Amino acid sequence: MSVAWLREHWRLLVICLVWIVSAASLTTKGLNLGLELKGGTMVIARTDHPLSKKEMDQAVSVLQSRLSTFGFKGIKVQPVGRDHIIVMMPGTPPKEAVELITRPGRFEAKYRGKTVLTGQDIEAVESYRIQRVEGGYRWEVPFRLTPQGARRFAEVAKRAPGQPIDMYLDNRKVSSPRISQELAMAAASGHMEREIEIQGGAPTREQAEREAKEIMAMLRSGQLPAKLIPEGVYSVSATLGQNFLKMALIAGSIAFVAVALIIALRYRELRVVGPILFTGSSEVAFLLGTASLTGYTIDLPALAGIILSIGSGVDDLIVITDEIIRGERRGEEAPLRQRIKRAFSVVVAAFATLAAAMAALFFAGMGLLKGFAIMTVLGALYGVAITRPVYADLLRRLLQEE
């Protein structure tokens, strides 16, 4: 395999690599399916007052971090206007979903009723630890204070050996660790302890894990900028989600086969079907593999985008095939390379138009349709850069073999 051959056929090698990487990722990691395809819960919540754009972005970030830390996958948090947020969580029971979303996440550490630390004083939160103790299980959530928070904590610690520090989350006491004699002496000598923890216990490991995970999620995500009031909680059953997925797969398969049949019937060349199936399936593998590798959630809009990317390729294939096959049959004097170049000028122009339309959809506040825009543009970009040139090259070689 020479360097010249590699330079000429690098796109074909990219397609082969896409197949290998996508198959490996889909086999090992699978896909994150959205609410419509997996079932779960959609919560529509209203803020207690209108938020600025910065505050709304903060609320979205807090919810995404909180739910992800808790262990949920495929989450979609979408702001609507200045006072509504839609949260979609595949596979999540309604009651659990509402509790996680609507909790403010306000942390306070108090000594004798006076606030010593708040959530602003937490620099980092480590993973929780659980250990078996007599009568059940004890959990610990370690976290690191900022230098300013550690300084205030030291001022209290050096005066209160053996005294409890009450830690509250949303005005609920969750832990009251006592300041050890060693910690008080270290603080008195000028040492600022930055590593502290919240402790708790539960009779079962499952309950202890849930409590610790909830505390960790709240501390890591921080406090919401406003109170969220649930206005609607909607559940999608797993069975309904599976039916959606089955119908979407059938629609995608029909679209894929229809492309091949239209081209074959139009040009009466069965050999054309092979390159179409090869390049078209590569685009699907690329989109699904990319979603699997990045953890992107495939929902109904994203599936629609994948199907559209297959269908949008029909026009490109027709333009390319017209220039190559019909040009040969009409005996055009223009060189084949020139005809292919002419075809690709149309293909690139069509891609630019499609990308502009999808960009408008992406940035126009239609957040629930972002997956549609992303998959459509990503599939079209891969087609223009990789599969369309490979398709043209395969057709050219087939004609030269006649």
Helices and strands as residue ranges (DSSP letters): H 3-8, H 10-28, E 32-33, H 35-38, E 40-47, H 53-70, E 76-80, E 84-90, H 94-102, E 107-111, E 114-118, G 119-121, E 122-125, E 129-133, E 136-145, H 147-157, E 166-169, E 172-175, H 181-188, E 195-202, H 205-221, E 228-236, H 238-267, G 270-272, H 273-294, E 297-298, H 300-321, I 322-326, H 327-330, H 336-363, G 367-369, H 370-382, I 383-387, H 388-400
